[in-house]
Amino acid sequence: MRRSPVLPPRGTRRAFTLIELLVVIAIVAIMIGLLLPAVQKVREAAARAKCQNNLKQIGLACHNFHGIYDGFPPGRVIGPFEPFNVPAWVEHGSFPFFLPFIEQSNLAGRYRYDVSWFHPDNQPAVTTQLKVAQCPSAPANRVVTGGRGLGYGGKAACADYAPVRVVDSVLINSDLVDKVAIYQGSMCTNFMGNMDRDIPDGQSTSILFGEGAGRPDAYVAGRKVPGRDEVLGGPWAALENGIVVKGFSPDGTTSPGRCAINCNNQDVYSFHPGGANILFADGHVQFMSAGIDIREFVRMVTRIGGEVVSAP
């Protein structure tokens, strides 16, 4: 009788033990923990670079505007304002005046300068989101509904950049800043400043725009304040879009104070760690440290103060 060949026994297959599985999971978790900060740093670096590029585009627009109108765009307008035929008591922020220079000629054609930015006839324009006005680190496509001028239920798209217009009177009357004759910036009310005639403090050290991220939501020292959304100037078209420099305490709760950047988003404020991007009158953009003292910052805001600037 023929027998079937006897096959050698197969090797026993050993499964992972629970301890081995936990060790593998722990190793993977450690690797992810090491990798995530690096990924976040890369993302933030990319967002900061995009933010700087947005401000460079705004700076280029301001310079192209200057080339045609012999001055920078106004920081805001309260009519009458003859250069753009704005009637008495009609209000506009800065962005509407240089829309054609940020590749928004069609939007500029829909915007009416003979009525205020919040007028119902301007709703088709002011509800338009401007990507060049949004920092990638901030919440995207924010919209204000209602509020001053929009009480009829109107809406307006927000921006993360704003002209730095003037120094607040409370800060002026403190001992935290230098005493000068004029505390206006290079882009103030009903003013189209010429680079050569009107900014004697120097174009490379005179601020045009800064980040004003997160508005109308209130942010203080890196955290959103629950239940508060009264920070004016969120909409890119709003009269209040410009920044009035107040200076805050380090925790962002009281003003005036020595903190100029990232303490309260009523002042210059960004979602970038350690500082904010600033556009200067000569067109260059610089990341300015949150540690700069309010005195030094105000020296760069005033266009005709005559102060000696040791930064940026």
Rosetta blueprint (number, residue, H / E / L):
1 M L
2 R L
3 R L
4 S L
5 P L
6 V L
7 L L
8 P L
9 P L
10 R L
11 G L
12 T L
13 R L
14 R L
15 A L
16 F L
17 T L
18 L H
19 I H
20 E H
21 L H
22 L H
23 V H
24 V H
25 I H
26 A H
27 I H
28 V H
29 A H
30 I H
31 M H
32 I H
33 G H
34 L H
35 L H
36 L H
37 P H
38 A H
39 V H
40 Q H
41 K H
42 V H
43 R H
44 E H
45 A H
46 A H
47 A H
48 R H
49 A H
50 K H
51 C H
52 Q H
53 N H
54 N H
55 L H
56 K H
57 Q H
58 I H
59 G H
60 L H
61 A H
62 C H
63 H H
64 N H
65 F H
66 H H
67 G H
68 I H
69 Y H
70 D L
71 G L
72 F L
73 P L
74 P L
75 G L
76 R E
77 V E
78 I E
79 G L
80 P L
81 F E
82 E H
83 P H
84 F H
85 N L
86 V E
87 P L
88 A L
89 W L
90 V L
91 E E
92 H E
93 G E
94 S L
95 F H
96 P H
97 F H
98 F H
99 L H
100 P H
101 F H
102 I H
103 E L
104 Q L
105 S H
106 N H
107 L H
108 A H
109 G H
110 R H
111 Y L
112 R L
113 Y L
114 D L
115 V L
116 S L
117 W L
118 F L
119 H L
120 P H
121 D H
122 N H
123 Q H
124 P H
125 A H
126 V H
127 T L
128 T L
129 Q L
130 L L
131 K H
132 V H
133 A H
134 Q L
135 C L
136 P L
137 S L
138 A L
139 P L
140 A L
141 N L
142 R L
143 V E
144 V E
145 T E
146 G L
147 G L
148 R L
149 G L
150 L L
151 G L
152 Y L
153 G L
154 G L
155 K E
156 A E
157 A E
158 C E
159 A L
160 D L
161 Y E
162 A E
163 P E
164 V E
165 R E
166 V E
167 V E
168 D L
169 S H
170 V H
171 L H
172 I H
173 N L
174 S L
175 D L
176 L L
177 V L
178 D L
179 K L
180 V L
181 A L
182 I L
183 Y L
184 Q E
185 G L
186 S L
187 M L
188 C L
189 T E
190 N L
191 F L
192 M L
193 G L
194 N L
195 M L
196 D L
197 R L
198 D L
199 I L
200 P L
201 D L
202 G L
203 Q H
204 S H
205 T H
206 S L
207 I E
208 L E
209 F E
210 G E
211 E E
212 G E
213 A L
214 G L
215 R L
216 P L
217 D L
218 A L
219 Y E
220 V E
221 A L
222 G L
223 R E
224 K E
225 V L
226 P L
227 G L
228 R L
229 D L
230 E L
231 V L
232 L L
233 G L
234 G L
235 P E
236 W L
237 A L
238 A L
239 L H
240 E H
241 N H
242 G L
243 I E
244 V E
245 V E
246 K L
247 G L
248 F E
249 S L
250 P L
251 D L
252 G L
253 T L
254 T L
255 S L
256 P L
257 G L
258 R L
259 C E
260 A L
261 I E
262 N L
263 C L
264 N E
265 N L
266 Q L
267 D L
268 V E
269 Y E
270 S L
271 F L
272 H L
273 P L
274 G L
275 G E
276 A E
277 N E
278 I E
279 L E
280 F E
281 A L
282 D L
283 G L
284 H L
285 V E
286 Q E
287 F E
288 M E
289 S E
290 A L
291 G L
292 I L
293 D E
294 I H
295 R H
296 E H
297 F H
298 V H
299 R H
300 M H
301 V H
302 T L
303 R L
304 I L
305 G L
306 G L
307 E L
308 V L
309 V L
310 S L
311 A L
312 P L
